[in-house]
Amino acid sequence: MKDNSWFDKWFENSSRTFAARSSRRSFLARLGVAMAGAAALPLLPVARLGRVEAAEAAPGQAWNDPKACDYWAYCATDGWLCTACGGTSSKCPPGTELSPIAWVGTCKNPGDGKSYVVAYHDCCGKSQCEYAYCNRNEGDLPRYRAQRSNAITWCFGGVSSTYNCTISRLMSVAK
């Protein structure tokens, strides 16, 4: 079996060249740097700047009812509505606390025609309320851009990491 093909010769030469230029120690050093970087990634600050398109409500929808998923200020929400869990659209239910981190969306109010910056906070401390799930996701990006995804729990950094429901708070008029 001395008659090796060109591919076998090329692969052998490439492997030998790579082995001559690298060592186990350098491989372990690079692996250690990659693992430390991956471990530090969740520690980076998250400023959730949602690039949410202004939501237009269709005629006949409950665009002005905070208890309905079609409420205009829920255009970028993804979770259980606190209005069905003992809270309001802007206050957490009793026994829960506001997450210190929020994601932000821009929603258009069909009543006055203006766009508003809306901050979405998860309420944490109790198990999921599971009464009124609302998944609008308008303008949401995939999870590999965590700071722009609303599909993750934002209950870290507080007393409890247990998700209960989500509220929306009007921050300002969008310019």
C-alpha positions as semicolon CSV with decimal commas, in nm:
position;residue;x (nm);y (nm);z (nm)
1;M;0,000;0,000;0,000
2;K;0,279;0,234;-0,085
3;D;0,080;0,387;-0,371
4;N;-0,087;0,678;-0,192
5;S;-0,330;0,904;-0,370
6;W;-0,266;1,276;-0,406
7;F;-0,528;1,346;-0,139
8;D;-0,353;1,121;0,112
9;K;-0,019;1,290;0,041
10;W;-0,170;1,637;0,069
11;F;-0,348;1,551;0,396
12;E;-0,033;1,396;0,543
13;N;0,181;1,697;0,448
14;S;-0,079;1,940;0,584
15;S;-0,106;1,747;0,912
16;R;0,270;1,732;0,956
17;T;0,308;2,104;0,881
18;F;0,033;2,193;1,130
19;A;0,186;1,966;1,397
20;A;0,529;2,124;1,345
21;R;0,393;2,478;1,386
22;S;0,167;2,420;1,685
23;S;0,189;2,258;2,026
24;R;-0,050;2,113;2,281
25;R;0,034;2,401;2,513
26;S;-0,070;2,667;2,258
27;F;-0,388;2,473;2,182
28;L;-0,474;2,458;2,553
29;A;-0,397;2,829;2,591
30;R;-0,632;2,919;2,306
31;L;-0,900;2,687;2,441
32;G;-0,869;2,850;2,786
33;V;-0,906;3,200;2,639
34;A;-1,215;3,091;2,443
35;M;-1,372;2,932;2,751
36;A;-1,303;3,237;2,970
37;G;-1,449;3,464;2,703
38;A;-1,759;3,247;2,672
39;A;-1,802;3,247;3,051
40;A;-1,773;3,627;3,067
41;L;-2,023;3,688;2,785
42;P;-2,335;3,687;3,011
43;L;-2,171;3,950;3,232
44;L;-2,181;4,212;2,957
45;P;-2,443;4,483;3,008
46;V;-2,759;4,456;2,803
47;A;-2,918;4,776;2,678
48;R;-3,220;4,642;2,495
49;L;-3,265;4,881;2,206
50;G;-3,549;4,720;2,020
51;R;-3,583;4,817;1,657
52;V;-3,955;4,767;1,660
53;E;-4,161;4,893;1,373
54;A;-4,463;5,104;1,462
55;A;-4,762;4,875;1,494
56;E;-5,079;4,961;1,309
57;A;-5,397;4,822;1,464
58;A;-5,658;4,687;1,226
59;P;-6,015;4,816;1,255
60;G;-6,224;4,627;1,509
61;Q;-5,930;4,521;1,727
62;A;-5,910;4,602;2,096
63;W;-5,622;4,845;2,039
64;N;-5,713;5,053;2,345
65;D;-5,785;4,774;2,599
66;P;-5,482;4,701;2,823
67;K;-5,628;4,359;2,909
68;A;-5,618;4,248;2,543
69;C;-5,309;4,137;2,353
70;D;-5,407;4,377;2,072
71;Y;-5,344;4,679;2,299
72;W;-5,125;4,919;2,102
73;A;-4,850;4,941;2,369
74;Y;-4,791;4,564;2,357
75;C;-4,639;4,572;2,006
76;A;-4,308;4,415;2,119
77;T;-4,424;4,204;2,411
78;D;-4,368;3,832;2,452
79;G;-4,507;3,679;2,772
80;W;-4,799;3,658;3,010
81;L;-4,987;3,986;3,056
82;C;-4,982;4,117;3,413
83;T;-5,333;4,257;3,366
84;A;-5,462;3,898;3,392
85;C;-5,236;3,811;3,684
86;G;-5,341;4,067;3,946
87;G;-5,138;4,362;3,821
88;T;-5,198;4,635;3,566
89;S;-5,041;4,710;3,230
90;S;-4,774;4,915;3,410
91;K;-4,755;4,764;3,763
92;C;-4,646;4,419;3,876
93;P;-4,888;4,193;4,066
94;P;-4,853;4,170;4,446
95;G;-4,575;3,936;4,554
96;T;-4,362;4,004;4,246
97;E;-4,092;4,258;4,175
98;L;-3,995;4,456;3,868
99;S;-3,692;4,325;3,678
100;P;-3,405;4,574;3,681
101;I;-3,347;4,520;3,308
102;A;-3,597;4,591;3,032
103;W;-3,624;4,577;2,656
104;V;-3,751;4,874;2,459
105;G;-3,985;4,898;2,163
106;T;-4,151;5,172;1,963
107;C;-4,528;5,142;1,925
108;K;-4,772;5,366;1,739
109;N;-5,086;5,474;1,923
110;P;-5,374;5,468;1,672
111;G;-5,570;5,708;1,897
112;D;-5,338;6,006;1,855
113;G;-5,119;5,885;1,566
114;K;-4,795;5,930;1,764
115;S;-4,522;5,673;1,821
116;Y;-4,412;5,606;2,179
117;V;-4,105;5,445;2,333
118;V;-4,231;5,161;2,551
119;A;-4,019;4,978;2,810
120;Y;-4,112;4,615;2,878
121;H;-4,024;4,472;3,218
122;D;-4,071;4,119;3,342
123;C;-4,225;4,081;3,688
124;C;-4,033;3,824;3,888
125;G;-4,073;3,626;4,209
126;K;-4,366;3,392;4,151
127;S;-4,415;3,114;3,900
128;Q;-4,572;3,199;3,563
129;C;-4,927;3,322;3,590
130;E;-5,028;3,151;3,259
131;Y;-5,362;3,328;3,206
132;A;-5,316;3,562;2,909
133;Y;-5,019;3,490;2,685
134;C;-4,932;3,763;2,435
135;N;-4,668;3,713;2,167
136;R;-4,649;4,011;1,933
137;N;-4,271;4,019;1,860
138;E;-4,295;4,303;1,609
139;G;-3,937;4,390;1,514
140;D;-3,780;4,122;1,733
141;L;-3,447;3,976;1,624
142;P;-3,322;3,618;1,678
143;R;-3,173;3,501;2,006
144;Y;-2,815;3,522;1,886
145;R;-2,854;3,899;1,936
146;A;-2,972;3,868;2,297
147;Q;-2,992;4,242;2,361
148;R;-3,255;4,268;2,087
149;S;-3,456;3,955;2,161
150;N;-3,762;3,945;2,381
151;A;-3,774;3,565;2,381
152;I;-3,559;3,530;2,693
153;T;-3,637;3,585;3,059
154;W;-3,517;3,923;3,183
155;C;-3,546;3,833;3,555
156;F;-3,173;3,826;3,621
157;G;-3,008;4,083;3,844
158;G;-3,296;4,100;4,092
159;V;-3,392;3,906;4,401
160;S;-3,559;3,623;4,209
161;S;-3,499;3,476;3,864
162;T;-3,849;3,324;3,844
163;Y;-4,060;3,483;3,568
164;N;-4,426;3,570;3,636
165;C;-4,558;3,817;3,376
166;T;-4,468;4,122;3,164
167;I;-4,571;4,488;3,191
168;S;-4,529;4,780;2,951
169;R;-4,445;5,134;3,061
170;L;-4,468;5,436;2,833
171;M;-4,136;5,618;2,846
172;S;-4,163;5,907;2,598
173;V;-4,284;6,016;2,259
174;A;-4,056;5,877;1,988
175;K;-3,885;6,139;1,775
